[in-house]
Structures are given as structure tokens and as C-alpha cells.
Amino acid sequence: MSKVQIKVNDNGSYRVTGDVELVDAEGNVFETKPSFSLCRCGLSNKKPFCDGSHKGKFESVVRAE
């Protein structure tokens, strides 16, 4: 089994790839694809998913040490 990967995109979303289940606080399961993007800026109208609203309005570049 391969690992799930969560990529922190520069100035953008979290990109999730792999066999993962996304649930809300009540345990309800979101319908997802094998690869999807999660909002990190708070501007998306499709939360928890990214809809591209961050473009030009959100800056964050994170690197692992």
C-alpha cells in the first residue's frame, strides 16, 4: 500500500493524493476523487475544497526543515 501524500502548495491549497477518507466534525463522509485540493486560505466557496479563490489574495510558502 502506498502512502497518502499531502502537498503544501506555494500560495495555494493542500493537495491530497491517495486512498484517504475525508470526514466532517459529525463523521459524515465527503465525496472525493483519488486526488483533490483542500482550502488553506479560507476564501473558497466550496470548503473544505479549494476553488481557486486564493489566487492573488493569499501568500504562504512553507518548507520542511
N, C-alpha and C positions, 0 to 999 in steps of 0.2 A: 504494500500500500504506500503510495507517495504522500508526502506531507502537504498539508494545506499551506498555501503561500498568501500572505497579506503584504502587499507592496504599498509603501507610503509614497505617493506621487508628489513631486515638487509642485507646490502651489495648487494642489488638487486633492483628489479623493484617495480613499484606501481601496486598492484593487484586490479583490479576494478571488483566488483560483483554487479549485479543488472541491472535494466532496465534503461540504460543510452545511449544517442546518442553521438558519438564521431565525431566531425566535424573539418575540416581543416580551415585555415585562410580565405578561399573563401566560406565557407559554405558547401563544399562537404562532404558527409557523408561516414565515413569509415565503412566497413562491420565488425561487431564484433559478438562475442558469448556472452552468458549470463555472462561469467566470462573471463577476459582477462588481460594481463600484459602490462604495458606501460614502455618504456625505461626511465631510470633515469640517466644512466651513459654516454649516448651519443655515445656508441660504437656499437649499434645494426645496422645491415644491413637491418632491416625491420622496421625502425622508422615509426610511433611513437611506434610500438610494440617492446617488448623485445624478443630477440632471444637467450639469454643466454651468449652473448659476454662478459658480465661483470664479469663472474666467474674468480676469482683470480686476477682481474685487477681493481676492484672498491671497495672502502670501505666507508660505511656510515651507521651509526647506529643512528637512530633518535627516541627519546622518547617524548611523550607528558608530559607536566609539570602538 
